[in-house]
């Protein structure tokens, strides 16, 4: 989108000096306050509705029950154990995706012929729902860490490849020329110019990859597992233990939000010149 | 010498200016396509002949298939017509879920884009649902809607809704204030503003959202059928995997990928059709 000049949209708005300090505080945190209010209202309404509607504990739960179930999960250590089990393939798969994806993408971005050769091939893989191969991978590699790690890797490697490629292509040509005229070789270019330029793209890729990696873990565990957070969710579902199931689901949501928003925050803090995207 | 090689590798245009021979120029034009197809063909050929070159245990062979086998299976599935019934079941969930997501996502996106209070209130929910893989709700949805169309539809709907909603919202927020004020000073209602200014302006955003939504919807159909369904192409694939019919799994993958590519292509056609009125300089951004 092109930068448009700021236009005053409401001419009746008082000038900045006229606004007192307190309203300005409320205004600055307006979005945050409204959001918090909405979340609180949502949970309150959820709790309150079962004062009027009979609760069928086999199908629905309410916040007070979920909280009680959650305390149970925490006390018994089940939740911590399941999360720890799921975290291993999650991080191993992501780490492998970074280690393989970023260098591959950098070479694709720097060497046009490599780019021409691999771009269509990888795009096909990226566009096809690779999750569909999960049953095969689970049968072949088993239900343990290797199977899940490979699913996570195969889902999360592509954002790194394509973003690293885009990062290299966005490198300022003059920087390359400077390094060359100072006598720098290919390796210096990769290390001193391309890697720093790829970094913000890599972090952006991580934000996308985290979501896909979570899908990979869940798919792997829904299929066949004996522990892990995905297994816990589907087992509580089979047991009709809805409150504990909600607890696990909310935990996964919280983790997803913390990871995604955390990376977004890191992006804004570390690379403030790259807003948007 | 090493230096020139780097230059050549980094910028193929450096080697051939005006003085390049016609053959070289032709090669330069077709090089990207040739290398792209070449690598795909090379991969297929290697895959095809891998079992002949690499000694494999009988157990591993059970899990292995070659492209010719996949192609034969795919052909056979279409020739015998055995693919149509499960494909129809999957397509039904896909189309209904995506349609519902469009019906809900577009108006809601416009509404949130026009009202900053509503947007601020919905933001935590949208952020949370968008960050979370919708797959996590599948066991819950299975419990609520049972096996079959409805739970599948719900997964597809949840997957496709958020890209559409968020992109529509962003597009609406980017609408030109000046145009809105002009229309408003001619006495337009909020409905007119949406119809005349906001939605046409948000179209490129909406199209991108739609493309993302198609990918998510296909993913939703696949996983929903893997875990909670009795028929559909995904079910065929899971059964095939457990019977070691690896060909069928890959054939299903190809059909799903093709479905997603065809739908994305249709969206591109739609985009061109719908943005014909748009002046070129706006398109360029």
Interface residues (C-beta under 8 A of the other chain):
Chain A: X1 X2 X4 X7 X9 X30 X31 X34 X35 X36 X37 X38 X39 X42 X59 X110 X111 X112 X113 X116 X117 X118 X119 X120 X121 X124 X127 X128 X129 X130 X131 X132 X133 X134 X135 X136 X139 X140 X176 X180 X185 X186 X211 X212 X214 X215 X218 X219 X222 X223 X230 X233 X234 X236 X237 X240 X242 X245 X246 X249 X252 X253 X256 X257 X259 X260 X261
Chain B: X2 X3 X6 X9 X10 X11 X12 X31 X32 X35 X36 X37 X38 X39 X40 X43 X63 X116 X117 X120 X121 X122 X123 X124 X125 X127 X128 X129 X131 X132 X133 X135 X136 X137 X138 X139 X140 X142 X143 X144 X174 X176 X177 X178 X181 X215 X218 X219 X222 X223 X226 X227 X234 X237 X238 X241 X242 X244 X246 X249 X252 X253 X254 X256 X257 X260 X261 X264 X285
